[in-house]
Every structure is written in C-alpha cells, then in structure tokens.
Amino acid sequence: MNHSKRVEGILLVLGLILLQCSSVRGSAEFALTADLEDQWEPAIYGNTVVWTDERDGNYNIYGYDLSTREEFQITTNLEDQWEPAIYANTVVWTDERDGNYNIYGYDLSTREEFQITTNSKDQWEPAIYGNTVVWTDERDGNYNIYGYDLSRREEFRITADAGSQWEPAMYQEWVVWTDSRHGNYDVYLYNLVTKEETQLTSGQEDQYSPAIHGEIVVYTDYTGSSEDIIAYNYVTKSATTVASGPSAQWYPAVYRTTVAWTQEKVDSRTGNLNTDVYLYSLVTSQETRITSDPADQWAPVIYGDYIVWTDNRDDNLNIYGVDLSSEGTPEPEPAQKDSTCLGTGFLALAVTLVIVLKWWSQQSKP
C-alpha cells in the first residue's frame, strides 16, 4: 500500500473515532439559564419552566418556553418573590411585597397578576393543581395547610391539628404534606372532595418532603443512618424502596411511574462529595444516573420527558435540564467515556500526523 492510501485510511479511522466519541456524551442535556447571578427552585408544567431568579438584585420569578426557547420575566416587584409552582397557564409563588409572606399568582395567557392570600401572618410553600392552590400557613400559631379555589375565589382550611403541617403537594383532588403531630415527621394524604385524611407513614423515624402524581406518593425516609427514597401507592397500599444506602437521598419528584431525586455521593474521579440527579422506573425497577458533572445538581422536577434541576457547575446557580426522549440521553458515567474517547482521538491524530509528515518528506525527495 502506498503512503497516500495509508494516509487516507488513517484519516478515515480518525474520523470514525471522533464521530463515535461525539455521540457518547448525551446531547439531550441543556442549560436553560446562563445569567451570572443565581437561578434556582425550578418548577415545570408542559413546555414551561419557572424558577426563582436573582439577576435583578432581588428575587423574581422568571420562565422559559421549551418549545420556542424563549425566556420571559413574570414578576418585577422590588421585594422578593420565590418558591414558584405552575399548572397550565397559572404560576403561583411566595411574595414579600406586603411586609410578610403572601401567595400571589400570574396568568400566563392574560399576563395578569393577582393576590391569593391577605392574612397578616405568613403563607408560603404554594402548590397548585387545576383551580386549587394550597400552601403552608402560620395564622393559627402553628403551621397548617390552607387552600384556595381560584374559580370560586374561596379560601379554605385543610388541617387543624395542634402539631405542624407543611411542605404541601397536590395532584387532582389529593393533597399530601409533612406532619409533626406525633412528635416525628409523617406523611399525610387528604381528599378535597370527601374531606378524608389518611396517615400514610408511621414509626419513630422521620418521613418528609412528599410529592404526588397519580396513585404514587414519594417521600424521603430517614432510617436513622441514611435518607432513603420511598414510593407509596395509596390505592394498593404498597411501598417500594426507590433508593437506599449509606449516602443521602432526598428531594424526590414523581411523574406517572418515574421517580427523580438528589443523591449524595463521593465522585470516583475527584474524591469530592457532590450531589447528582438520579431516575428510577417503577415499571422496570431500573435506576439511571442523569448527571455526572463534578459540581452539584439537586432538587429535580419532572414532567413528561423533561427533567430540570438546580446546577452549580458554572460557579453560580443555574437551571439545567434533560430531554429523556432525545437520542443521546446521558449514561451513568459519560464523563469517563469522554476521557477515554478524548485520549483515543489524540492518539489517532498523533499517528496520522507522523504518517503524513513521513509521506510528505518522501514526496519532497528528488
């Protein structure tokens, strides 16, 4: 084989190696924000993501349309707005403009802002589904769960126990929260139609940070030695351990039969303790690591094929996401594969350059 044919062959192999390496790192992961100030607390519904944003010198609510790739600002008040939640065209949040914490809302279709609570005590941690907004309320001297019907413009009280109830989440007519009435933290369930309350967890340890979708409630379970993620079907009354072990797992989210959470672990590449986002399928019992950047990724939320989270890989807090339906979804250890590919690519490039130089020198001989 002459040198020109050999060069062509090496270049072809190099191209194939680099092409394969470029496809290893998932193309599905993306950054929604790039501002130098902090963005955190994302929430998602459909193609709309909302979050808390510090770029204006205070906390405001911003949004992003995943279909048009356009960012937009929702609040402009000089006081702080944070803890956004979204359902369809309605965004709700905690607002400090009145000198205490109140719940406000915004209609994305009409671009109209409205106030939901006016009590002089604090109301925060809003959640929304359909025309119902629920939140944590301090007006009774302890923490209770209250609600508001947006269509009827009526406020109502959900819990009245002497203990504290907080961290509400909801799906359709179902509301879940963390409850301390028994001296530890338990998860409770409430039906807005039947007005029936059900205790989902019991025991001496703590269960908290619930999320709900369909028949599944997920929560963090503190076992005394670690924090695990549990999925509980309140219809079949069966529990599934989603994630457990010596490391901490928290911030669970659920959509249909997919659970997302934050997992703390030691990075094998750096030895540093960091947090990553993981997924678990209740159908296949398969666990998938979504993020692998050495920085921290936490507090994921999920809707359909989209997962978004808070990420500090850029030396400030930004919102990142992944589209699970896209080809090239991140694999468990994409960074290690990238390093292998990078080394192989450079080796192939070096070999190619040596052969090209040798061929060129022979061509230059008289």
C-alpha positions as CSV (number, residue, x, y, z in Angstrom):
1,M,0.0,0.0,0.0
2,N,1.5,3.4,-0.9
3,H,1.7,6.3,1.6
4,S,-1.2,8.3,0.1
5,K,-3.6,5.3,0.6
6,R,-2.3,4.7,4.1
7,V,-3.0,8.4,5.0
8,E,-6.5,8.2,3.6
9,G,-7.1,5.0,5.7
10,I,-5.8,6.6,8.9
11,L,-7.9,9.7,8.4
12,L,-11.0,7.6,7.9
13,V,-10.3,5.7,11.1
14,L,-9.7,9.0,13.0
15,G,-13.0,10.4,11.6
16,L,-14.9,7.4,12.8
17,I,-13.4,7.5,16.3
18,L,-14.1,11.2,16.7
19,L,-17.7,10.7,15.4
20,Q,-18.3,7.9,17.9
21,C,-16.8,10.0,20.7
22,S,-19.0,13.0,19.9
23,S,-22.1,10.8,20.2
24,V,-21.1,9.3,23.6
25,R,-21.8,12.4,25.7
26,G,-25.5,12.9,25.7
27,S,-26.8,15.8,23.5
28,A,-30.0,15.9,25.5
29,E,-28.7,17.9,28.4
30,F,-29.1,21.6,28.1
31,A,-28.8,24.9,30.2
32,L,-32.0,27.0,30.5
33,T,-30.2,29.9,32.2
34,A,-26.8,31.5,31.7
35,D,-27.0,34.7,33.8
36,L,-24.1,35.3,36.2
37,E,-26.5,35.7,39.2
38,D,-28.3,32.7,40.8
39,Q,-31.3,30.9,39.5
40,W,-32.9,28.1,41.5
41,E,-36.1,26.4,42.6
42,P,-37.4,25.3,39.2
43,A,-40.9,24.0,38.6
44,I,-42.3,22.6,35.3
45,Y,-45.6,22.0,33.6
46,G,-45.8,21.1,29.9
47,N,-43.2,23.1,28.0
48,T,-43.0,25.9,30.6
49,V,-40.3,26.0,33.3
50,V,-40.3,28.7,36.0
51,W,-37.8,29.5,38.7
52,T,-36.5,32.0,41.3
53,D,-34.0,34.4,39.8
54,E,-31.6,36.9,41.5
55,R,-30.4,38.8,38.4
56,D,-32.3,42.0,39.3
57,G,-30.8,42.4,42.7
58,N,-33.8,40.8,44.4
59,Y,-35.7,37.5,43.9
60,N,-38.0,37.5,40.9
61,I,-39.9,34.7,39.1
62,Y,-38.7,34.0,35.5
63,G,-39.9,31.5,33.0
64,Y,-38.7,29.6,29.9
65,D,-40.7,28.1,27.0
66,L,-39.0,24.9,26.0
67,S,-40.8,24.8,22.6
68,T,-39.8,28.3,21.5
69,R,-36.6,28.5,23.6
70,E,-37.6,31.9,24.8
71,E,-37.1,33.3,28.3
72,F,-39.5,35.7,30.0
73,Q,-39.9,37.6,33.2
74,I,-43.0,37.1,35.4
75,T,-42.5,39.4,38.4
76,T,-40.9,42.8,38.6
77,N,-41.8,43.9,42.1
78,L,-38.8,45.3,44.1
79,E,-39.4,43.0,47.0
80,D,-38.7,39.2,46.9
81,Q,-40.7,36.6,45.1
82,W,-39.7,32.9,45.3
83,E,-40.9,29.3,45.6
84,P,-42.8,29.2,42.2
85,A,-45.2,26.4,41.2
86,I,-47.1,26.1,37.9
87,Y,-50.1,24.4,36.5
88,A,-51.2,25.0,32.9
89,N,-51.2,28.9,32.5
90,T,-51.1,29.7,36.2
91,V,-48.0,30.4,38.2
92,V,-48.1,30.9,41.9
93,W,-45.3,31.9,44.3
94,T,-44.4,33.3,47.8
95,D,-44.3,37.1,47.9
96,E,-42.8,39.5,50.4
97,R,-44.1,42.8,49.0
98,D,-46.7,43.2,51.8
99,G,-44.2,43.1,54.6
100,N,-45.0,39.4,55.3
101,Y,-45.2,36.3,53.2
102,N,-48.2,36.0,50.9
103,I,-49.2,33.9,48.0
104,Y,-49.5,35.6,44.6
105,G,-50.4,34.3,41.2
106,Y,-50.0,35.1,37.5
107,D,-52.0,34.1,34.4
108,L,-49.5,33.4,31.5
109,S,-52.3,33.8,28.9
110,T,-53.6,37.2,30.1
111,R,-50.4,38.4,31.7
112,E,-52.4,39.4,34.8
113,E,-51.0,39.2,38.3
114,F,-53.3,38.6,41.3
115,Q,-53.1,38.2,45.0
116,I,-54.3,35.0,46.7
117,T,-53.7,35.5,50.4
118,T,-54.0,38.7,52.5
119,N,-53.6,37.4,56.1
120,S,-51.1,39.4,58.1
121,K,-49.3,36.2,59.2
122,D,-47.0,34.3,56.8
123,Q,-48.2,32.0,54.0
124,W,-45.6,30.1,51.9
125,E,-44.7,26.9,50.0
126,P,-47.5,27.1,47.4
127,A,-48.6,24.1,45.3
128,I,-51.2,24.1,42.5
129,Y,-53.3,21.7,40.5
130,G,-56.2,22.8,38.3
131,N,-58.1,25.7,40.1
132,T,-56.8,24.8,43.6
133,V,-53.8,26.3,45.3
134,V,-52.6,25.0,48.7
135,W,-49.9,26.3,51.0
136,T,-48.3,26.3,54.4
137,D,-50.0,28.9,56.7
138,E,-48.9,30.4,60.1
139,R,-52.0,32.3,61.0
140,D,-53.1,29.8,63.7
141,G,-49.8,30.0,65.7
142,N,-48.6,26.7,64.2
143,Y,-48.1,25.6,60.6
144,N,-51.3,24.4,58.9
145,I,-52.3,23.6,55.3
146,Y,-54.8,26.0,53.7
147,G,-56.2,26.1,50.2
148,Y,-57.9,28.5,47.7
149,D,-60.4,27.8,44.9
150,L,-59.4,30.1,42.0
151,S,-62.7,29.7,40.2
152,R,-64.8,30.5,43.3
153,R,-62.3,32.8,44.9
154,E,-62.8,31.0,48.2
155,E,-60.2,30.2,50.8
156,F,-60.5,27.0,53.0
157,R,-58.6,25.3,55.8
158,I,-57.4,21.7,55.3
159,T,-55.6,20.8,58.6
160,A,-56.4,21.8,62.2
161,D,-54.2,19.7,64.3
162,A,-52.1,21.2,67.1
163,G,-48.9,19.9,65.5
164,S,-47.4,21.5,62.5
165,Q,-48.1,20.6,58.8
166,W,-46.0,21.9,56.0
167,E,-44.5,21.0,52.5
168,P,-47.8,20.5,50.7
169,A,-48.0,19.0,47.3
170,M,-51.1,18.0,45.2
171,Y,-52.5,16.1,42.3
172,Q,-56.1,16.4,41.2
173,E,-58.2,16.3,44.5
174,W,-55.3,14.8,46.6
175,V,-53.1,16.8,48.9
176,V,-50.1,15.5,50.7
177,W,-47.9,17.1,53.4
178,T,-45.3,16.6,56.1
179,D,-46.9,16.3,59.6
180,S,-45.4,16.5,63.1
181,R,-48.5,15.8,65.2
182,H,-47.0,12.5,66.6
183,G,-43.6,14.0,67.6
184,N,-41.8,12.9,64.5
185,Y,-42.4,13.7,60.8
186,D,-45.0,11.7,58.9
187,V,-46.7,12.0,55.5
188,Y,-50.4,12.5,55.4
189,L,-52.9,12.4,52.5
190,Y,-56.2,14.4,52.1
191,N,-59.0,14.2,49.7
192,L,-60.5,17.6,48.8
193,V,-63.8,16.0,47.7
194,T,-64.5,13.6,50.5
195,K,-62.6,15.7,53.1
196,E,-61.0,12.4,54.4
197,E,-57.5,12.5,55.9
198,T,-55.2,9.5,55.8
199,Q,-51.9,8.9,57.6
200,L,-49.5,7.2,55.1
201,T,-46.4,6.7,57.2
202,S,-45.9,5.8,60.9
203,G,-43.0,4.9,63.2
204,Q,-40.3,6.5,65.2
205,E,-38.2,7.9,62.4
206,D,-39.0,10.8,60.0
207,Q,-40.7,10.8,56.6
208,Y,-40.9,14.2,54.8
209,S,-40.7,16.1,51.5
210,P,-43.6,14.3,49.8
211,A,-44.5,14.6,46.1
212,I,-47.5,13.1,44.4
213,H,-48.6,12.1,40.9
214,G,-51.4,9.6,40.1
215,E,-51.6,7.0,42.7
216,I,-48.0,7.4,43.8
217,V,-46.6,9.4,46.7
218,V,-42.9,9.7,47.0
219,Y,-41.0,10.9,50.1
220,T,-37.7,10.9,51.9
221,D,-37.4,8.3,54.7
222,Y,-34.9,8.9,57.4
223,T,-34.0,5.4,58.8
224,G,-31.6,6.7,61.5
225,S,-28.5,6.0,59.4
226,S,-29.4,7.3,56.0
227,E,-32.1,9.1,54.0
228,D,-33.9,6.9,51.5
229,I,-36.5,7.5,48.8
230,I,-39.8,5.6,49.1
231,A,-42.6,5.3,46.6
232,Y,-46.0,4.5,48.1
233,N,-49.1,3.5,46.2
234,Y,-52.1,4.8,48.3
235,V,-54.6,2.6,46.3
236,T,-52.8,-0.7,46.7
237,K,-51.2,0.4,50.0
238,S,-47.8,-0.9,48.9
239,A,-44.4,0.7,49.3
240,T,-41.3,0.4,47.0
241,T,-37.8,1.4,48.1
242,V,-36.5,3.5,45.2
243,A,-33.1,4.4,46.6
244,S,-31.3,3.4,49.8
245,G,-27.8,3.0,51.2
246,P,-25.3,4.8,53.3
247,S,-25.4,8.0,51.2
248,A,-28.2,10.5,51.5
249,Q,-31.1,10.7,49.0
250,W,-33.6,13.5,49.1
251,Y,-35.7,16.0,47.1
252,P,-37.9,13.3,45.4
253,A,-40.2,14.1,42.5
254,V,-42.6,11.9,40.6
255,Y,-44.3,11.8,37.2
256,R,-46.5,8.8,36.5
257,T,-44.2,5.8,37.2
258,T,-40.9,7.7,37.0
259,V,-39.2,9.0,40.2
260,A,-36.3,11.5,40.3
261,W,-34.2,12.5,43.3
262,T,-31.0,14.1,44.5
263,Q,-28.3,11.6,45.6
264,E,-25.2,12.5,47.6
265,K,-22.1,10.5,46.8
266,V,-18.3,10.5,46.5
267,D,-17.1,11.2,43.0
268,S,-14.7,8.5,42.0
269,R,-12.8,10.8,39.7
270,T,-12.1,13.6,42.2
271,G,-12.8,12.1,45.6
272,N,-15.1,15.1,46.3
273,L,-18.5,14.7,47.9
274,N,-21.1,16.0,45.4
275,T,-24.8,15.5,44.6
276,D,-26.3,14.2,41.3
277,V,-29.8,13.6,39.9
278,Y,-31.0,10.1,39.5
279,L,-34.1,8.4,38.0
280,Y,-35.9,5.2,38.8
281,S,-38.7,3.4,36.8
282,L,-41.3,1.8,39.0
283,V,-42.2,-0.4,36.0
284,T,-38.8,-1.8,35.1
285,S,-37.1,-1.2,38.5
286,Q,-34.2,0.3,36.6
287,E,-32.1,3.1,38.1
288,T,-30.4,5.7,35.8
289,R,-27.9,8.4,36.7
290,I,-28.8,11.6,34.9
291,T,-26.0,14.0,35.8
292,S,-22.2,13.3,36.3
293,D,-20.7,16.8,36.4
294,P,-18.3,17.1,39.4
295,A,-20.3,20.1,40.6
296,D,-23.6,19.7,42.4
297,Q,-27.0,19.1,40.8
298,W,-30.1,18.9,43.0
299,A,-33.9,19.4,43.5
300,P,-35.1,17.8,40.2
301,V,-38.6,18.3,39.0
302,I,-40.1,16.2,36.2
303,Y,-42.9,16.5,33.6
304,G,-43.3,14.1,30.7
305,D,-39.8,13.6,29.2
306,Y,-38.3,16.7,30.7
307,I,-36.3,16.8,33.9
308,V,-34.9,20.1,35.2
309,W,-32.8,20.9,38.3
310,T,-30.6,23.5,40.0
311,D,-27.0,23.2,39.0
312,N,-23.8,25.0,40.2
313,R,-21.3,23.8,37.5
314,D,-20.9,27.4,36.3
315,D,-19.7,28.7,39.7
316,N,-23.2,30.1,40.3
317,L,-26.7,28.5,40.4
318,N,-28.3,27.9,37.0
319,I,-31.2,25.8,35.7
320,Y,-30.3,22.8,33.6
321,G,-32.5,20.1,32.1
322,V,-32.5,16.9,30.0
323,D,-35.0,15.6,27.4
324,L,-35.3,11.9,28.0
325,S,-36.9,11.4,24.6
326,S,-33.8,12.8,22.8
327,E,-31.2,10.5,21.3
328,G,-28.0,10.5,23.4
329,T,-29.5,10.8,26.8
330,P,-26.7,10.9,29.4
331,E,-25.5,7.5,30.5
332,P,-24.3,6.7,34.1
333,E,-20.7,7.7,33.6
334,P,-20.5,9.9,30.4
335,A,-17.5,11.9,31.7
336,Q,-15.3,8.8,32.0
337,K,-16.2,7.7,28.5
338,D,-15.5,11.2,27.2
339,S,-12.0,11.0,28.7
340,T,-11.3,7.7,27.0
341,C,-12.5,9.0,23.7
342,L,-10.5,12.1,24.0
343,G,-7.3,10.1,24.6
344,T,-8.0,7.8,21.8
345,G,-8.8,10.7,19.5
346,F,-5.5,12.4,20.3
347,L,-3.5,9.2,19.8
348,A,-5.1,8.7,16.4
349,L,-4.4,12.3,15.5
350,A,-0.7,11.9,16.5
351,V,-0.3,8.7,14.5
352,T,-1.9,10.5,11.5
353,L,0.4,13.5,11.7
354,V,3.5,11.2,11.9
355,I,2.5,9.3,8.8
356,V,1.5,12.5,6.9
357,L,4.9,14.1,7.7
358,K,6.8,10.9,6.7
359,W,4.8,10.8,3.4
360,W,5.4,14.5,2.8
361,S,9.2,14.1,3.4
362,Q,9.4,11.2,0.9
363,Q,7.4,13.1,-1.6
364,S,9.8,16.0,-1.3
365,K,12.8,13.9,-2.1
366,P,14.3,14.4,-5.6
